[in-house]
């Protein structure tokens, strides 16, 4: 690992802690934000190498955050959400996400997708 920076944007504190612990152990620098507005602020400050992004969050939903990230450049975005219908997945990808993973997820699959996108 080259110590890539990953921004996790999710309002579920347990998911954030799980991702922070696991991805840090794998050699990534992990920053957490707990709502969409905070996520966008941290994105603009940190310029992360990748964003893991929930859809349903307070203050700004993940789809809008993704659209704004996409306007700023090509940072890989992995939507990580409980929204699991075909329409939800299409909406996430059309908002600019590079990949879409439904909760609950296997941590090994998440890590493989992170590696593929970075």
C-alpha positions as CSV (number, residue, x, y, z in Angstrom):
1,X,0.0,0.0,0.0
2,X,1.1,3.5,-0.7
3,X,-0.9,4.8,2.2
4,X,-3.8,6.1,0.1
5,X,-6.4,8.3,1.7
6,X,-10.0,7.1,2.0
7,X,-12.9,9.2,3.1
8,X,-15.8,7.3,4.7
9,X,-19.1,9.2,4.7
10,X,-21.8,7.4,6.6
11,X,-24.2,8.3,9.4
12,X,-23.9,4.8,11.0
13,X,-21.2,5.1,13.7
14,X,-20.7,1.3,13.8
15,X,-20.1,1.0,10.1
16,X,-17.7,3.9,10.2
17,X,-15.7,2.4,13.0
18,X,-15.6,-1.1,11.3
19,X,-14.4,0.5,8.1
20,X,-11.9,2.7,9.8
21,X,-10.4,-0.2,11.8
22,X,-10.2,-2.6,8.9
23,X,-9.0,-0.2,6.2
24,X,-6.4,1.3,8.6
25,X,-5.1,-2.2,9.3
26,X,-4.8,-2.7,5.5
27,X,-2.6,0.4,5.3
28,X,-5.0,3.1,4.3
29,X,-5.4,6.5,5.9
30,X,-9.0,6.7,6.8
31,X,-11.1,9.8,7.6
32,X,-14.7,9.6,8.7
33,X,-17.6,12.0,8.2
34,X,-21.1,11.4,9.6
35,X,-23.3,13.4,7.2
36,X,-23.3,14.6,3.6
37,X,-22.3,18.2,4.3
38,X,-19.4,17.2,6.6
39,X,-18.4,14.6,4.0
40,X,-18.2,17.2,1.2
41,X,-16.2,19.6,3.5
42,X,-13.7,16.9,4.3
43,X,-13.5,15.8,0.7
44,X,-12.6,19.4,-0.3
45,X,-10.0,19.6,2.5
46,X,-8.4,16.2,2.2
47,X,-8.5,15.5,-1.5
48,X,-8.8,11.7,-0.8
49,X,-7.9,9.0,-3.2
50,X,-11.3,7.3,-2.8
51,X,-14.7,7.9,-1.1
52,X,-16.9,5.3,0.5
53,X,-20.3,6.9,0.5
54,X,-23.7,6.0,2.1
55,X,-26.9,7.2,0.3
56,X,-29.3,7.9,3.2
57,X,-27.8,10.6,5.4
58,X,-28.8,13.8,7.2
59,X,-28.1,17.3,5.9
60,X,-27.2,16.1,2.3
61,X,-27.9,12.7,0.8
62,X,-25.1,10.6,-0.8
63,X,-26.4,11.0,-4.3
64,X,-26.0,14.8,-4.1
65,X,-22.6,14.4,-2.4
66,X,-21.6,12.1,-5.3
67,X,-22.7,14.6,-7.9
68,X,-20.7,17.3,-6.3
69,X,-17.6,15.1,-6.0
70,X,-17.9,14.2,-9.6
71,X,-18.0,17.8,-10.6
72,X,-14.7,18.3,-8.8
73,X,-12.9,15.5,-10.7
74,X,-12.5,11.7,-11.0
75,X,-12.0,10.6,-7.5
76,X,-13.3,7.0,-7.3
77,X,-16.6,6.7,-5.4
78,X,-18.0,3.5,-4.0
79,X,-21.6,3.8,-2.8
80,X,-22.0,1.6,0.3
81,X,-25.7,1.5,1.2
82,X,-28.7,-0.5,2.4
83,X,-30.7,0.8,-0.7
84,X,-30.8,-2.4,-2.8
85,X,-33.3,-2.1,-5.6
86,X,-32.3,-2.0,-9.2
87,X,-33.5,1.6,-9.4
88,X,-31.4,2.6,-6.4
89,X,-28.3,1.1,-8.0
90,X,-29.0,2.8,-11.3
91,X,-29.5,6.1,-9.5
92,X,-26.2,5.7,-7.7
93,X,-24.3,5.0,-10.8
94,X,-26.0,7.8,-12.7
95,X,-25.1,10.2,-9.9
96,X,-21.5,9.3,-10.8
97,X,-20.6,6.4,-8.5
98,X,-17.9,4.0,-9.8
99,X,-19.3,1.1,-7.9
100,X,-22.2,0.1,-5.7
101,X,-22.1,-2.3,-2.8
102,X,-25.2,-3.2,-0.7
103,X,-25.1,-3.5,3.1
104,X,-24.6,-5.9,4.7
105,X,-21.4,-6.7,2.9
106,X,-18.4,-9.0,3.3
107,X,-15.4,-6.9,4.3
108,X,-13.2,-9.0,2.0
109,X,-15.4,-8.0,-1.0
110,X,-15.3,-4.3,0.0
111,X,-11.5,-4.4,0.3
112,X,-11.2,-6.1,-3.2
113,X,-13.5,-3.4,-4.7
114,X,-11.4,-0.6,-3.0
115,X,-8.2,-2.1,-4.4
116,X,-9.8,-2.3,-7.8
117,X,-10.9,1.3,-7.8
118,X,-7.7,2.8,-6.4
